[in-house]
Amino acid sequence: MFSMLLACCPPALALNRALDVSQYAHTSWKVRDGFVKGTVFSIAQTPDGYLWLGTEFGLVRFDGVSRVVWAPPPGQQLPSSVIFSLLATHDGTLWIGTSKGLVSLKDGKLTQYPELAGQSIRAQMIEDHEGTVWAGGLAFPPPGKLCAIRKDSVHCFGQDGSLDSGVRGLFEDHDSNLWVALRVGLWRWKPGPRQFYPAQGPGNGIQGLAEGDDGALLFGPRDGISRLTGGKIESYPLPKNVPQFTVTRMLRGRDGNLWIGTLDRGLVHVQRDTTDVFAQADGLSGDLIEALFIDRESTIWVATDGGLDRFREFAVPTLSLSQGLSNASVLSVLADRDGSVWLSTRRGLNRWNNGQITVFPNKGVSGLLNGDYAGSLFQDSRGRIWASTLREFGYLENGRFVAVRNMPGEPVYSITEDNAGLWVGNKDRGLIHLLRDGRVQQTPWVKLGHNDYALALAVDPVQHGLWVGFYEGGIVYFADGQVRANYSTADGLGEGRVNGLRFDPDGSLWAATQGGLSRLKNGRVATLTTKNGLPCDSVHWAMEDNDHSFWLYTTCGLVRIARSELDAWTAAVDKQSNAKPAVHATVFDDSDGVRTIEDPFGYTPHVAKSSDGRLWFLPSDGASTVDPRRLPYNDRLPPVYIEQITADHKIYDIPSGVINGRVHLPPRVRDLKIDYTALSLVATGKVLFRYQLEGWDQDWVEVGNRREALYSNLPPREYRFRVAACNNSGMWNESGASFNLTIAPAYYQTTWFVLSCTAGFLALLWVSYRLRLRQLAWQFHLRMEERVNERTRIARDLHDTLLQSFQAVLMKLSVFSYRLTDQPETKKELETLVERARQAVIEGRDAVQGLRSSTVLTNEMEHAIKSLGEQLASEMSYNHGGNSPEFRVLVEGASRELIPMVRDEVYRIAGEAVRNAGRHAQAQRIEVSIQYGDRHFRLLVRDNGKGFEPKILDEGYREGHHGLQGMRERAKVVEGKLTLWSKPDSGTEVELTIPASRAYSKQPTPRRSMSMFSGKGTRGGHEC
């Protein structure tokens, strides 16, 4: 979030020492709420960033959000579950001091130190400047021990009783002096000769040790703080009187402030000039402080008997009752030219100056102006502070409030000044001009074209008129007693209430409205809204800081817009009025100390810029301040870790060196959960994550502050999981953490199984196809048999009825012919008629025989067609004087038996084609090709005759002739395809193709043959 501020804000790794504890961000985790089991006695942070908590029930690892109870490695254990002291050294070792001894943890292995076995390690262990670990134990009965541990050597002291019952505290100062605190005094242990300083400590001995500003040693006796310097012990006075307390822990922060943990008073915070206390009544988890710790991000951690507390600096701290305000409800704020800041509260007028808040005195009634609180404030060109109350209007002079005659009180929402005097926006009376000579001129709001009242006034520095912003919206330019200009939402102004008006040095007028930040220049209005990058539209005020950046207080937080961003936006809208360029804004929300409000108070000013560059504004519960040049910036990249991998409710081990590690999961994983974390403990709620499962996710998945990735029903394959995180200042650790993931396939997900199933499926399709062909062939044969039976029935009926009737008629005609002996001519004609009738009967019998049997009695189709060709040749030779066409029959493939019905139809189609070629086309060459193919039976008749006209092929017949139509009908009967090709003087081709399943009783075996007509067989033709 703060990445845009990096260039202007140096890293701030120390807290602001000018703040009280109550002004820091405070978070509390309580034992009663189930945070941990038992009291937290000690805190440490290992180099990987995790926070470790020693409790009375074991060791807990904490990442700022979730805690994990640590379990010893298999076959190893701690001397005791009560952990009093923790120390994380630079080499990554975690030293664990328990109630019964000392161990160290490194790389998952525990190391025991028998020299301290049975001793209670209560004192906070330290690592000195040489890398030696010092640990002190308590023993009852004495003696207690002090041990120096360096690498594999352990050297212990105290067996001579010099340490009494044991060590209560350890500390190394900036001069490398090692101090050892006992129950009744202090040892300066090294360097040089040891020296003992007797001092009576509290019941548990001297535990809290720290260093003063001047390098003196500070420690806690029975009450308060003592100071050891020059060999003398003296009382250490606190800057501000606080109740007496007993020290348990002390810590010098990186900001130089002193943090003191007490036995029963909570937390005492000592600044340079002040001291403040933060106790359980203020929200601390407990009043007994067990440990104080500062982590690598300068966050202060406090362990109490009731839980764990965290303190960090707010980017926007707030002054309230704890800092001395008369009342938390602040109505207006004014920056005085002398560097002080005036704050008008409902309990009186306060003044802040150099960190101190005083109340304005008036006739013994602190803060009130003639018994009333101040509303709006203003400082004129002469330096006088003007204020309004509900009854009077006046100025501050010599510590008193001077009311001006003829000026009404009542609510005044804005005050400004021009060369002639003061302009005052009175809610009920209208616009009032208080001239320098004391005269008062009033203009009712209705004269300005409004029935509502004004909230904001601004004098035009160029035209010297007055700009007025109204409660119900709109702005008016008022000059020389008249309205000269009027702007509303129709002109592009932001909708709703106008909360504030201010001018830029370039003459631009900025209006903070409920509908956005509007800019008026050269008669053109443009409004910055959420469409241009604002987080929300409602703007309470706008202020420019000393670096010319714009700050806006909105309903969703405090917003900063860099000047370069604002200039780019203004340039775009000046060039094109309907342009909608976007700005990049930085938002400070409640996690930064900013309280949001919906409706600011009507009194003004709402915001002030003090002489030190800080901005002051009013969140309704005090006065908030932000220093644009000292924004806390966290430049530490957060370490990212993958904590746990769970597949179908089973936890899998995270591989060591997880960046290159691999996790193998079994087949059929349905639910996969990956838990991860980032160790930035300043503001864990603002740590953001994104992750990607390479091989599944197309891009990074932005998940906010969610710390788990969920997947379901992932297919088996290789994956790589990556996660990245940013800290509270928007610094991204792009490398993050990652690991490789393999999901094994189930047997039915393997390649061989898929190929086997595919092959089986294809085989099933082939078998189904063959069965279907057989079924269709059987159905075809059945239809053929039905047709043969029908032909037989017709033949039988013809023989038994029609032919028999004809025979009877013939017999009678013969009798009549025999009787006509006396009429020779008539008899001759009758005999001729009888002969014709007899011939008709013969032809009928032949037709009946044809219906009852196949035309080709055997399967010798080749010989039958050759006979047909010989018959045609004889006929042509007889009719045309010896000229007969050349006739040839070719056979491809082994001859197979055709279905009788098919054989008849093929023969008739061939006969029709051959006769057409000889009789009508006058062909000289005729070729018949018979092909017994695996898939088809094929008959092809070619000739070189005169061919057909294209019109005949298109229409499918020639008038008065039915040969072509008959061939088509016969081909359809056997479910064949008839194709004709012909051109005038280019011959004719007739091709009949019948599927093998429709033609054969058995499948033929193919053979090849050469054709006498090269190339014609590939021509296209008309399908029949």
RALINBEL-V13450 format. One record per helix or strand. SS is the DSSP state (a for helix, b for strand). FROM is the first residue (numbers start at 0). TO is the last residue. If there is no record, write none. Layout:
SS & FROM & TO
SS & FROM & TO
This chain:
a & 2 & 4
a & 20 & 22
b & 24 & 29
a & 30 & 32
b & 39 & 44
b & 50 & 54
b & 57 & 61
b & 66 & 68
b & 82 & 87
b & 93 & 97
b & 100 & 105
b & 108 & 112
a & 113 & 115
b & 119 & 119
b & 125 & 126
b & 132 & 135
b & 137 & 137
b & 145 & 149
b & 152 & 156
b & 165 & 165
b & 168 & 171
b & 177 & 180
b & 184 & 189
b & 194 & 197
b & 208 & 210
b & 216 & 218
b & 225 & 228
b & 231 & 234
b & 246 & 251
b & 257 & 261
b & 266 & 269
b & 274 & 277
a & 279 & 281
b & 288 & 293
b & 299 & 303
b & 306 & 311
b & 317 & 318
a & 320 & 322
b & 329 & 334
b & 340 & 344
b & 347 & 352
b & 355 & 358
b & 368 & 368
b & 371 & 371
b & 376 & 378
b & 384 & 387
b & 392 & 396
b & 399 & 402
b & 411 & 417
b & 420 & 425
b & 429 & 434
b & 439 & 442
a & 444 & 447
b & 453 & 458
b & 465 & 469
b & 474 & 478
b & 481 & 486
a & 488 & 490
b & 497 & 502
b & 508 & 512
b & 515 & 520
b & 523 & 527
a & 529 & 531
b & 538 & 543
b & 549 & 553
b & 556 & 560
a & 562 & 574
b & 584 & 587
a & 589 & 591
b & 606 & 608
b & 613 & 616
b & 622 & 626
b & 639 & 646
b & 649 & 651
b & 661 & 664
b & 670 & 677
a & 683 & 685
b & 687 & 693
b & 700 & 703
b & 707 & 711
b & 717 & 725
b & 731 & 742
a & 746 & 748
a & 750 & 818
a & 823 & 851
a & 860 & 878
b & 885 & 891
b & 897 & 897
a & 899 & 919
b & 924 & 931
b & 935 & 942
a & 949 & 954
b & 957 & 957
b & 960 & 960
a & 962 & 972
b & 975 & 981
b & 987 & 994
a & 995 & 998
b & 999 & 999
a & 1015 & 1017
b & 1021 & 1022
